[in-house]
Amino acid sequence: MRIQTEDPGSAADRERETRAIGMLTRTIEKLTELQSQSDDTKTSSAKVSSGSHSDEDEAVRLRLEIAERILRLRERNIS
């Protein structure tokens, strides 16, 4: 949780935070798309193919990456 101060930070800090949020948004959109494709694959076939399994692995990897980025952003904002 960020403690509000009078100083909003430098323009460069705000720009970095804006870019980081944009990257997180794009990553979440990719995850949503991968999940949708995975769900479509599962419903169209009772058998899970090796391609959909790699998509699930990619989705898990991206979720972990998002969580790590959020933690780093929170740590920067707290200090």
TALIN-V250318 format. One record per residue. N is the residue number from 1. SS is DSSP state (H for helix, E for strand, L for the rest). PSI is psi in degrees with one decimal (* if undefined). D_LAST is the distance of its C-alpha to the last C-alpha in Angstrom with 1 decimal. Layout:
BEGIN
n: <N | N>
ss: <SS | SS>
psi: <PSI | PSI>
d_last: <D_LAST | D_LAST>
END
This chain:
BEGIN
n: <1 | 2 | 3 | 4 | 5 | 6 | 7 | 8 | 9 | 10 | 11 | 12 | 13 | 14 | 15 | 16 | 17 | 18 | 19 | 20 | 21 | 22 | 23 | 24 | 25 | 26 | 27 | 28 | 29 | 30 | 31 | 32 | 33 | 34 | 35 | 36 | 37 | 38 | 39 | 40 | 41 | 42 | 43 | 44 | 45 | 46 | 47 | 48 | 49 | 50 | 51 | 52 | 53 | 54 | 55 | 56 | 57 | 58 | 59 | 60 | 61 | 62 | 63 | 64 | 65 | 66 | 67 | 68 | 69 | 70 | 71 | 72 | 73 | 74 | 75 | 76 | 77 | 78 | 79>
ss: <L | L | L | L | L | L | L | L | L | L | H | H | H | H | H | H | H | H | H | H | H | H | H | H | H | H | H | H | H | H | H | H | H | H | H | H | H | H | H | H | H | H | H | H | L | L | L | L | L | H | H | H | H | H | H | H | H | H | H | H | H | H | H | H | H | H | H | H | H | H | H | H | H | H | H | H | H | H | L>
psi: <131.4 | 134.7 | 125.6 | 134.4 | 170.7 | -34.5 | 114.2 | -3.5 | 167.2 | 165.7 | -37.4 | -40.2 | -45.6 | -39.2 | -43.8 | -44.3 | -39.2 | -43.7 | -40.7 | -42.2 | -40.3 | -41.9 | -41.5 | -41.8 | -45.8 | -38.8 | -41.4 | -39.5 | -41.1 | -42.4 | -43.8 | -42.8 | -44.1 | -41.6 | -42.3 | -43.9 | -40.1 | -43.4 | -40.8 | -40.9 | -42.1 | -39.3 | -28.3 | -15.8 | 134.2 | -21.7 | 131.1 | 121.4 | 164.8 | -29.9 | -42.6 | -30.2 | -40.0 | -32.1 | -40.9 | -40.8 | -41.1 | -40.9 | -42.1 | -43.7 | -43.8 | -38.4 | -42.6 | -39.7 | -42.2 | -45.8 | -42.0 | -41.6 | -42.0 | -43.3 | -42.8 | -42.0 | -43.3 | -41.3 | -39.5 | -38.5 | -26.1 | -39.3 | *>
d_last: <10.0 | 8.3 | 9.1 | 11.6 | 11.8 | 14.9 | 13.5 | 13.6 | 12.4 | 15.0 | 17.7 | 16.8 | 13.3 | 15.2 | 17.9 | 15.9 | 14.4 | 18.1 | 19.5 | 17.3 | 18.4 | 21.9 | 22.0 | 21.0 | 23.7 | 26.2 | 25.5 | 26.0 | 29.2 | 30.4 | 29.8 | 31.7 | 34.5 | 34.7 | 34.9 | 37.6 | 39.6 | 39.3 | 40.5 | 43.4 | 44.4 | 44.5 | 46.6 | 49.0 | 49.6 | 49.8 | 49.1 | 45.6 | 46.0 | 44.1 | 42.6 | 41.0 | 39.7 | 37.9 | 36.5 | 35.1 | 33.5 | 31.9 | 30.6 | 29.1 | 27.5 | 26.1 | 24.7 | 22.9 | 21.5 | 20.3 | 18.6 | 16.9 | 15.7 | 14.4 | 12.4 | 10.9 | 10.3 | 8.7 | 6.4 | 5.6 | 5.6 | 3.8 | 0.0>
END
